[in-house]
Amino acid sequence: MGATLLGLGWNFEQVLTALVIPAALATTAVVIKGLVSHADAT
């Protein structure tokens, strides 16, 4: 994925940002889901 974007003329910082943002959103969603599940269990 990253190599493809670099090949299309993206610079490394743009590629890194494009890969980090979805990972951060997914991590946030998992954390929120975990907190909500834990709150429901008590």
CORHUDA-V849372 format. One record per backbone hydrogen bond with DSSP energy under -0.5 kcal/mol. CO is the residue of the C=O (numbers start at 1). NH is the residue of the N-H. E is the energy in kcal/mol with one decimal. If there is no record, write none. Layout:
CO;NH;E  CO;NH;E
This chain:
1;5;-2.1  2;6;-2.5  3;7;-2.2  4;8;-1.2  5;10;-2.2  6;9;-1.5  11;15;-2.1  12;16;-2.7  13;17;-2.4  14;18;-2.4  15;19;-1.7  16;20;-2.5  17;21;-2.2  18;22;-0.6  19;23;-1.0  20;24;-2.7  21;25;-2.4  22;26;-2.4  23;27;-2.4  24;28;-2.5  25;29;-2.3  26;30;-2.3  27;31;-2.5  28;32;-2.7  29;33;-2.6  30;34;-2.4  31;35;-2.5  32;36;-2.7  33;37;-2.6  34;38;-2.3  35;39;-2.2  36;40;-2.1  37;41;-1.4  38;42;-0.8  39;42;-0.5
